[in-house]
Amino acid sequence: MMLEPLPKKRVAAVIGLSWLSMIGTDFLLHGGLMARFYIEPGGFLLPPEQAFNLIPLGYLSFLLLACLLVWLMRLLKLSGARQGLLFGLKLGAFVWGALVLGLLSITSADPYLLAGWFVGQTAELGIAGAFAGSAFSGTKLGRLFGAVILLIIACAVITIILQSTGLAPAIKRV
């Protein structure tokens, strides 16, 4: 069965909005909820300052996942926020579950850190899937981009509050 053609610009925009939703959620996850894991000394993680400088590489990895998510959703003809959310959660659970199990088997990584990665990154792909599914069901891209911007702002504000109140440590660049 053939897929109905979508303009390449629309597919690229769906990838972009999915990716941005992942970045916003990731900021809250790692800058706020899991920040304590990144300031602890240990051999598994890079020092915080070095890791901070490499954040763009991590975000590029999310772009690859957003491309995979959108490609698979198009292939499977999934649309709607609910279908996208559920598919993103399933994809996230498989991808991050496999990564976490692999890391548990060969690294000294803290199991709680890995559990946080599993839950958080799975949620990120679920949120990205919900946005992609909404786009594929015909929701206007401008409206979806507005929602993603609000998500990013909300995640940033919550992270700032967590860091300002001491509930999450802030990494100070020297």
Accessible surface in RSA format (square Angstrom, percent):
REM  Atomic radii and reference values for relative SASA: ProtOr
REM  Chains: A
REM  Algorithm: Lee & Richards
REM  Probe-radius: 1.40
REM  Slices: 20
REM RES _ NUM      All-atoms   Total-Side   Main-Chain    Non-polar    All polar
REM                ABS   REL    ABS   REL    ABS   REL    ABS   REL    ABS   REL
RES MET A   1   214.57 111.1 128.77  85.2  85.80 204.3 120.25 102.2  94.32 125.0
RES MET A   2   171.65  88.9 155.12 102.7  16.53  39.3 120.76 102.7  50.89  67.4
RES LEU A   3    58.26  32.4  45.33  32.4  12.93  32.5  45.42  31.9  12.83  34.5
RES GLU A   4   127.90  73.4 118.76  89.8   9.14  21.8  40.84  79.0  87.06  71.1
RES PRO A   5   127.84  93.2 101.95  92.9  25.88  94.1 111.77  92.3  16.07  99.8
RES LEU A   6    46.30  25.8  27.96  20.0  18.34  46.1  28.39  19.9  17.91  48.2
RES PRO A   7    87.72  63.9  74.26  67.7  13.46  48.9  86.29  71.2   1.43   8.9
RES LYS A   8   182.26  88.9 173.18 106.3   9.08  21.6 117.57 105.8  64.69  68.9
RES LYS A   9   181.78  88.7 173.12 106.2   8.67  20.6 119.69 107.7  62.09  66.1
RES ARG A  10    56.09  23.6  52.64  26.8   3.45   8.2  23.33  31.9  32.76  19.9
RES VAL A  11    38.19  25.1  38.19  34.6   0.00   0.0  38.19  33.2   0.00   0.0
RES ALA A  12    61.04  56.1  50.88  78.5  10.17  23.1  53.71  75.6   7.33  19.4
RES ALA A  13    25.84  23.8  17.35  26.8   8.49  19.3  25.40  35.8   0.44   1.2
RES VAL A  14     0.00   0.0   0.00   0.0   0.00   0.0   0.00   0.0   0.00   0.0
RES ILE A  15    31.92  18.2  31.92  23.8   0.00   0.0  31.92  23.0   0.00   0.0
RES GLY A  16    19.96  24.6   0.00   N/A  19.96  24.6  19.90  54.6   0.06   0.1
RES LEU A  17     0.00   0.0   0.00   0.0   0.00   0.0   0.00   0.0   0.00   0.0
RES SER A  18     0.00   0.0   0.00   0.0   0.00   0.0   0.00   0.0   0.00   0.0
RES TRP A  19    61.89  24.8  61.89  30.0   0.00   0.0  61.89  33.0   0.00   0.0
RES LEU A  20    54.76  30.5  54.76  39.2   0.00   0.0  54.76  38.5   0.00   0.0
RES SER A  21     0.00   0.0   0.00   0.0   0.00   0.0   0.00   0.0   0.00   0.0
RES MET A  22     1.59   0.8   1.56   1.0   0.04   0.1   1.59   1.4   0.00   0.0
RES ILE A  23    32.31  18.4  32.31  24.1   0.00   0.0  32.31  23.3   0.00   0.0
RES GLY A  24     1.68   2.1   0.00   N/A   1.68   2.1   1.68   4.6   0.00   0.0
RES THR A  25    16.86  12.0  16.64  16.9   0.22   0.5  16.63  22.3   0.22   0.3
RES ASP A  26    10.81   7.6  10.77  10.7   0.04   0.1   0.00   0.0  10.81  10.8
RES PHE A  27    89.32  44.7  86.61  53.6   2.71   7.0  89.32  54.2   0.00   0.0
RES LEU A  28    28.87  16.1  28.87  20.7   0.00   0.0  28.87  20.3   0.00   0.0
RES LEU A  29    16.77   9.3  16.34  11.7   0.43   1.1  16.63  11.7   0.14   0.4
RES HIS A  30    41.34  22.6  36.64  25.5   4.70  12.0  30.71  31.6  10.63  12.4
RES GLY A  31    18.68  23.0   0.00   N/A  18.68  23.0  17.25  47.3   1.43   3.2
RES GLY A  32     4.88   6.0   0.00   N/A   4.88   6.0   0.00   0.0   4.88  10.9
RES LEU A  33   118.61  66.1  85.16  60.9  33.45  84.1  88.88  62.4  29.73  80.0
RES MET A  34    11.77   6.1  10.80   7.1   0.97   2.3  11.57   9.8   0.19   0.3
RES ALA A  35     5.87   5.4   5.04   7.8   0.83   1.9   5.55   7.8   0.32   0.8
RES ARG A  36   122.40  51.4 122.19  62.3   0.22   0.5  62.94  86.0  59.46  36.0
RES PHE A  37    57.51  28.8  52.46  32.5   5.05  13.1  53.74  32.6   3.77  10.8
RES TYR A  38    43.30  20.2  39.17  22.3   4.13  10.7  38.09  28.6   5.22   6.4
RES ILE A  39    70.25  40.0  50.01  37.3  20.24  48.8  50.11  36.1  20.14  54.7
RES GLU A  40   110.07  63.2  97.69  73.9  12.38  29.5  36.10  69.8  73.96  60.4
RES PRO A  41   130.01  94.7  97.99  89.3  32.02 116.4 109.39  90.3  20.62 128.1
RES GLY A  42    54.30  67.0   0.00   N/A  54.30  67.0  34.55  94.8  19.75  44.2
RES GLY A  43    85.41 105.3   0.00   N/A  85.41 105.3  41.88 114.9  43.52  97.5
RES PHE A  44    62.28  31.2  33.87  21.0  28.41  73.9  39.02  23.7  23.26  66.6
RES LEU A  45    49.85  27.8  37.09  26.5  12.75  32.1  39.65  27.8  10.20  27.4
RES LEU A  46    84.52  47.1  73.92  52.9  10.61  26.7  75.12  52.8   9.40  25.3
RES PRO A  47    74.27  54.1  67.05  61.1   7.22  26.2  74.08  61.2   0.18   1.1
RES PRO A  48    31.74  23.1  29.77  27.1   1.97   7.2  31.26  25.8   0.49   3.0
RES GLU A  49    77.40  44.4  77.17  58.4   0.23   0.5  36.17  70.0  41.23  33.7
RES GLN A  50    87.95  49.2  84.02  61.4   3.93   9.3  28.72  61.1  59.23  44.9
RES ALA A  51    40.52  37.3  34.86  53.8   5.66  12.9  36.51  51.4   4.01  10.6
RES PHE A  52    82.64  41.3  75.43  46.7   7.21  18.8  78.05  47.3   4.59  13.1
RES ASN A  53    86.58  59.7  64.39  62.2  22.19  53.4  27.29  65.7  59.29  57.3
RES LEU A  54    75.02  41.8  70.32  50.3   4.70  11.8  71.79  50.4   3.22   8.7
RES ILE A  55    69.21  39.4  63.04  47.0   6.16  14.9  68.95  49.6   0.26   0.7
RES PRO A  56    83.60  60.9  79.21  72.2   4.39  16.0  82.39  68.0   1.21   7.5
RES LEU A  57   112.49  62.6 105.81  75.7   6.68  16.8 106.11  74.5   6.39  17.2
RES GLY A  58    33.69  41.5   0.00   N/A  33.69  41.5  31.96  87.7   1.73   3.9
RES TYR A  59    44.18  20.6  44.18  25.1   0.00   0.0  34.88  26.2   9.29  11.5
RES LEU A  60    94.13  52.4  92.76  66.4   1.38   3.5  92.84  65.2   1.29   3.5
RES SER A  61    48.70  41.2  44.86  59.9   3.84   8.8  39.20  83.5   9.50  13.3
RES PHE A  62    12.83   6.4  12.83   7.9   0.00   0.0  12.83   7.8   0.00   0.0
RES LEU A  63    53.07  29.6  53.07  38.0   0.00   0.0  53.07  37.3   0.00   0.0
RES LEU A  64   131.43  73.2 126.12  90.2   5.31  13.3 126.52  88.9   4.91  13.2
RES LEU A  65    24.86  13.8  24.66  17.6   0.19   0.5  24.86  17.5   0.00   0.0
RES ALA A  66     0.00   0.0   0.00   0.0   0.00   0.0   0.00   0.0   0.00   0.0
RES CYS A  67    47.84  36.2  45.90  51.2   1.93   4.5  21.40  54.2  26.44  28.5
RES LEU A  68    61.42  34.2  57.00  40.8   4.42  11.1  60.75  42.7   0.67   1.8
RES LEU A  69     0.00   0.0   0.00   0.0   0.00   0.0   0.00   0.0   0.00   0.0
RES VAL A  70     1.26   0.8   1.26   1.1   0.00   0.0   1.26   1.1   0.00   0.0
RES TRP A  71   147.83  59.3 143.07  69.2   4.76  11.2 125.06  66.7  22.77  36.9
RES LEU A  72    37.34  20.8  37.34  26.7   0.00   0.0  37.34  26.2   0.00   0.0
RES MET A  73     0.01   0.0   0.00   0.0   0.01   0.0   0.00   0.0   0.01   0.0
RES ARG A  74    35.97  15.1  35.47  18.1   0.49   1.2  11.18  15.3  24.78  15.0
RES LEU A  75    95.19  53.0  79.35  56.8  15.84  39.8  79.46  55.8  15.73  42.3
RES LEU A  76    98.71  55.0  78.39  56.1  20.31  51.1  82.44  57.9  16.27  43.8
RES LYS A  77    93.23  45.5  67.73  41.6  25.51  60.7  65.18  58.7  28.05  29.9
RES LEU A  78    33.17  18.5  30.45  21.8   2.72   6.8  30.45  21.4   2.72   7.3
RES SER A  79    46.07  38.9  39.17  52.3   6.90  15.9   8.10  17.2  37.97  53.2
RES GLY A  80    20.20  24.9   0.00   N/A  20.20  24.9  20.20  55.4   0.00   0.0
RES ALA A  81    49.06  45.1  42.39  65.4   6.66  15.2  42.58  60.0   6.48  17.2
RES ARG A  82   171.74  72.1 164.68  83.9   7.06  16.8  78.54 107.3  93.20  56.5
RES GLN A  83    90.06  50.4  85.85  62.7   4.21  10.0  30.90  65.8  59.16  44.9
RES GLY A  84     0.00   0.0   0.00   N/A   0.00   0.0   0.00   0.0   0.00   0.0
RES LEU A  85    66.40  37.0  66.40  47.5   0.00   0.0  66.40  46.6   0.00   0.0
RES LEU A  86    71.77  40.0  71.52  51.2   0.26   0.6  71.54  50.2   0.23   0.6
RES PHE A  87    32.12  16.1  30.26  18.7   1.86   4.8  31.52  19.1   0.60   1.7
RES GLY A  88     0.00   0.0   0.00   N/A   0.00   0.0   0.00   0.0   0.00   0.0
RES LEU A  89    61.19  34.1  59.98  42.9   1.22   3.1  60.27  42.3   0.92   2.5
RES LYS A  90   125.81  61.4 122.01  74.9   3.80   9.1  74.09  66.7  51.72  55.1
RES LEU A  91    20.85  11.6  17.93  12.8   2.92   7.3  20.56  14.4   0.29   0.8
RES GLY A  92     0.00   0.0   0.00   N/A   0.00   0.0   0.00   0.0   0.00   0.0
RES ALA A  93    36.93  34.0  31.76  49.0   5.17  11.8  32.06  45.2   4.87  12.9
RES PHE A  94   157.12  78.6 148.79  92.2   8.33  21.7 152.27  92.3   4.85  13.9
RES VAL A  95    47.97  31.6  39.00  35.3   8.97  21.6  45.17  39.2   2.80   7.6
RES TRP A  96    31.38  12.6  31.38  15.2   0.00   0.0  30.42  16.2   0.96   1.6
RES GLY A  97    13.87  17.1   0.00   N/A  13.87  17.1  13.87  38.1   0.00   0.0
RES ALA A  98    67.56  62.1  51.38  79.3  16.18  36.8  57.30  80.7  10.26  27.2
RES LEU A  99    76.06  42.4  68.54  49.0   7.53  18.9  74.86  52.6   1.21   3.3
RES VAL A 100    13.67   9.0  13.67  12.4   0.00   0.0  13.67  11.9   0.00   0.0
RES LEU A 101   123.76  68.9 118.48  84.8   5.29  13.3 118.81  83.4   4.95  13.3
RES GLY A 102    33.15  40.9   0.00   N/A  33.15  40.9  32.19  88.3   0.96   2.2
RES LEU A 103    32.06  17.9  31.27  22.4   0.79   2.0  31.27  22.0   0.79   2.1
RES LEU A 104    84.68  47.2  62.02  44.4  22.66  57.0  62.91  44.2  21.77  58.6
RES SER A 105    87.02  73.5  48.58  64.8  38.44  88.6  48.68 103.7  38.34  53.7
RES ILE A 106   142.56  81.1 105.00  78.2  37.55  90.5 116.07  83.6  26.49  71.9
RES THR A 107    45.92  32.7  16.93  17.2  28.99  69.1  26.73  35.9  19.19  29.0
RES SER A 108    96.87  81.9  61.38  81.9  35.49  81.8  56.91 121.2  39.96  56.0
RES ALA A 109     7.90   7.3   0.01   0.0   7.89  17.9   0.66   0.9   7.24  19.2
RES ASP A 110    62.76  44.0  53.29  53.0   9.47  22.4  25.09  59.0  37.67  37.6
RES PRO A 111    83.38  60.8  78.39  71.5   4.99  18.2  78.83  65.1   4.55  28.3
RES TYR A 112   168.77  78.8 163.99  93.3   4.77  12.4 116.14  87.3  52.63  64.9
RES LEU A 113     3.45   1.9   3.45   2.5   0.00   0.0   3.45   2.4   0.00   0.0
RES LEU A 114     0.53   0.3   0.53   0.4   0.00   0.0   0.53   0.4   0.00   0.0
RES ALA A 115    50.67  46.6  45.46  70.1   5.21  11.9  50.31  70.8   0.36   0.9
RES GLY A 116    18.46  22.8   0.00   N/A  18.46  22.8  17.20  47.2   1.26   2.8
RES TRP A 117    38.73  15.5  38.73  18.7   0.00   0.0  36.51  19.5   2.22   3.6
RES PHE A 118    68.30  34.2  68.30  42.3   0.00   0.0  68.30  41.4   0.00   0.0
RES VAL A 119    99.80  65.7  95.86  86.8   3.94   9.5  98.15  85.3   1.65   4.5
RES GLY A 120     6.61   8.1   0.00   N/A   6.61   8.1   6.04  16.6   0.57   1.3
RES GLN A 121     6.14   3.4   5.75   4.2   0.39   0.9   2.99   6.4   3.15   2.4
RES THR A 122    15.83  11.3  15.83  16.0   0.00   0.0  15.83  21.3   0.00   0.0
RES ALA A 123    37.89  34.8  35.80  55.2   2.10   4.8  37.07  52.2   0.82   2.2
RES GLU A 124     0.30   0.2   0.30   0.2   0.00   0.0   0.26   0.5   0.03   0.0
RES LEU A 125     0.09   0.1   0.09   0.1   0.00   0.0   0.09   0.1   0.00   0.0
RES GLY A 126     0.00   0.0   0.00   N/A   0.00   0.0   0.00   0.0   0.00   0.0
RES ILE A 127    49.27  28.0  48.42  36.1   0.85   2.1  49.27  35.5   0.00   0.0
RES ALA A 128     0.00   0.0   0.00   0.0   0.00   0.0   0.00   0.0   0.00   0.0
RES GLY A 129     0.00   0.0   0.00   N/A   0.00   0.0   0.00   0.0   0.00   0.0
RES ALA A 130    22.24  20.4  21.83  33.7   0.41   0.9  22.17  31.2   0.07   0.2
RES PHE A 131    29.52  14.8  28.66  17.7   0.86   2.2  29.39  17.8   0.13   0.4
RES ALA A 132     0.00   0.0   0.00   0.0   0.00   0.0   0.00   0.0   0.00   0.0
RES GLY A 133     0.00   0.0   0.00   N/A   0.00   0.0   0.00   0.0   0.00   0.0
RES SER A 134    16.88  14.3  16.10  21.5   0.78   1.8   3.76   8.0  13.12  18.4
RES ALA A 135     1.44   1.3   0.00   0.0   1.44   3.3   0.00   0.0   1.44   3.8
RES PHE A 136    30.52  15.3   3.03   1.9  27.49  71.5   5.41   3.3  25.10  71.8
RES SER A 137    65.63  55.5  27.83  37.1  37.79  87.1  25.45  54.2  40.18  56.3
RES GLY A 138    54.73  67.5   0.00   N/A  54.73  67.5  31.10  85.3  23.64  52.9
RES THR A 139    36.73  26.1  26.95  27.3   9.78  23.3  17.17  23.1  19.56  29.6
RES LYS A 140   161.23  78.7 155.66  95.5   5.58  13.3 103.38  93.0  57.86  61.6
RES LEU A 141    35.95  20.0  31.92  22.8   4.04  10.1  31.92  22.4   4.04  10.9
RES GLY A 142    59.06  72.8   0.00   N/A  59.06  72.8  42.06 115.4  17.01  38.1
RES ARG A 143   182.45  76.6 165.69  84.5  16.76  39.9  56.47  77.2 125.97  76.3
RES LEU A 144    12.21   6.8  12.21   8.7   0.00   0.0  12.21   8.6   0.00   0.0
RES PHE A 145    60.50  30.3  60.37  37.4   0.13   0.3  60.50  36.7   0.00   0.0
RES GLY A 146    33.63  41.5   0.00   N/A  33.63  41.5  31.53  86.5   2.10   4.7
RES ALA A 147    40.75  37.5  32.79  50.6   7.95  18.1  35.33  49.8   5.42  14.3
RES VAL A 148     0.00   0.0   0.00   0.0   0.00   0.0   0.00   0.0   0.00   0.0
RES ILE A 149    83.49  47.5  83.49  62.2   0.00   0.0  83.49  60.1   0.00   0.0
RES LEU A 150   123.21  68.6 119.75  85.7   3.46   8.7 120.02  84.3   3.19   8.6
RES LEU A 151    43.61  24.3  38.24  27.4   5.37  13.5  42.98  30.2   0.63   1.7
RES ILE A 152    49.46  28.1  48.76  36.3   0.70   1.7  48.76  35.1   0.70   1.9
RES ILE A 153    91.68  52.2  89.99  67.0   1.69   4.1  91.68  66.0   0.00   0.0
RES ALA A 154    47.41  43.6  40.65  62.7   6.77  15.4  47.24  66.5   0.17   0.5
RES CYS A 155     6.62   5.0   6.59   7.3   0.04   0.1   0.26   0.6   6.37   6.9
RES ALA A 156    28.61  26.3  28.60  44.1   0.01   0.0  28.60  40.3   0.01   0.0
RES VAL A 157    72.44  47.7  71.73  64.9   0.71   1.7  72.39  62.9   0.05   0.1
RES ILE A 158    80.39  45.7  80.17  59.7   0.21   0.5  80.39  57.9   0.00   0.0
RES THR A 159     0.82   0.6   0.82   0.8   0.00   0.0   0.82   1.1   0.00   0.0
RES ILE A 160   101.44  57.7 100.59  74.9   0.85   2.0 101.38  73.0   0.07   0.2
RES ILE A 161    93.53  53.2  92.17  68.7   1.35   3.3  93.53  67.3   0.00   0.0
RES LEU A 162    29.73  16.6  29.73  21.3   0.00   0.0  29.73  20.9   0.00   0.0
RES GLN A 163    56.10  31.4  42.33  30.9  13.77  32.8   5.76  12.3  50.34  38.2
RES SER A 164    90.19  76.2  48.25  64.4  41.94  96.6  39.20  83.5  50.98  71.4
RES THR A 165    87.74  62.4  51.98  52.7  35.76  85.2  61.48  82.6  26.27  39.7
RES GLY A 166    45.02  55.5   0.00   N/A  45.02  55.5  31.05  85.2  13.97  31.3
RES LEU A 167   123.41  68.7 105.00  75.1  18.41  46.3 105.75  74.3  17.66  47.5
RES ALA A 168     1.22   1.1   0.39   0.6   0.83   1.9   0.63   0.9   0.59   1.6
RES PRO A 169    24.14  17.6  13.27  12.1  10.87  39.5  22.74  18.8   1.39   8.7
RES ALA A 170    42.88  39.4  28.74  44.4  14.13  32.2  28.84  40.6  14.04  37.2
RES ILE A 171    62.92  35.8  34.59  25.8  28.33  68.3  38.25  27.5  24.67  66.9
RES LYS A 172   160.39  78.2 147.31  90.4  13.09  31.2 117.01 105.3  43.38  46.2
RES ARG A 173   144.39  60.6 112.47  57.3  31.92  76.0  35.44  48.4 108.95  66.0
RES VAL A 174   178.43 117.4 110.30  99.9  68.14 164.2 138.11 120.0  40.33 109.4
END  Absolute sums over single chains surface
CHAIN  1 A    10011.0       8258.2       1752.7       7591.6       2419.3
END  Absolute sums over all chains
TOTAL         10011.0       8258.2       1752.7       7591.6       2419.3
